Amino acid sequence: MAEKQEDLDNANLVSTSIITSIVEIPFYPLSYIKTLTQIGHEPLPPFKGKTFFGREQLFYPNSFQYCAYVYSVEGLSGLYRGIGMKLISQSVGHFVSAKAARMIAEADDKKNDTEKKDDNKKGLRLLARLTTNKIHARCWGIIISHPFHVMGVRCMAQFVGGETRYSSWNVFHNIVEIYRGEGLAGFFSGLIPRLLFEISSISITSLIIYFCKNYIVDMKEIDGFIDLIASIVSNSITYPLSVVSTVSCVSGSSLIAGRPPRMMIYPSWLDVFKHLYETDQLNRGFSTINRIYKPPLEFNRGFVVNTKPRSV
């Protein structure tokens, strides 16, 4: 009986994971455009505009205009490059995270009542335990699904050179492509900054929610609003790690987008972070509408040329 219940729970998890991924399909083109801007591909020329304070500034066309450009080049299907790998990555990640969270919760239930009472007496201690559990569950999902994430990012990056090395749906073809070029390490390109992004996002969000609800506002009616604001703030703080992860997924691959003159071949994700910080490129792709122009990076034999270092 217990085995049947477990099988039913697993089936429910699978269906929930798939549905959660499918729901995001209408928004996929914007996610696709964000990935292209994160790796520094800006095919449309900038234009002059004014900032909120009235100062003249160069801007890139917004993400919707970028979508229109991709549509004009490749049609509707072009806006969904890599959709299959994205769905697989998200479904696997959601399933593994949910399964891990359930196992962690069951392990917590086996703790004696005394420990739980002690935790409840100390809010920060309880917060740390719950946040740690959430991080553990989410990290397992990221680790297991990351190879599919790399495949998805590279499918999108093919737009830069008009290539067809990676398939949006054929996992086995992508496995062979990555293994031949980079070995097992290629499947986990950009994993560490992605894990750091998730860990820091969850931690910051939990802290903001805790202090807001316990020390600033004690109104159940606006809990959802506080959760939303906390998520936005934490994502804006940790966003550079997302850029670093995306660049690391592509850099050094066989794609045109991952090699000079399009991109430098970085020895590690730390080198990606350092270089993008020095050239003020860590926030590229963050905005959807007001996309401020930054001088594009050019590379020659792996070295940076014609760039303007960040002023400190």
Secondary structure, DSSP 8 states (H G I E B T S, - for coil): -HHHHHHHHHHHHHHHHHHHHHHTGGGHHHHHHHHHHHTT---S--EEEE-TTS-EEEEE--HHHHHHHHHHHHHHHHTTTTHHHHHHHHHHHHHHHHHHHHHHHHHHHTS-HHHHHHHHH-HHHHHHHHHHHHHHHHHHHHHHHHHHHHHHHHHHHHHHHT--SS-SS-HHHHHHHHHHHH-GGGGGTTHHHHHHHHHHHHHHHHHHHHHIIIII---GGGHHHHHHHHHHHHHHHHHHHHHHHHHHHHTTSSSGGGSTTTS---SSHHHHHHHHHHTT-TTTT--SS-EE-----EEETTEEES------
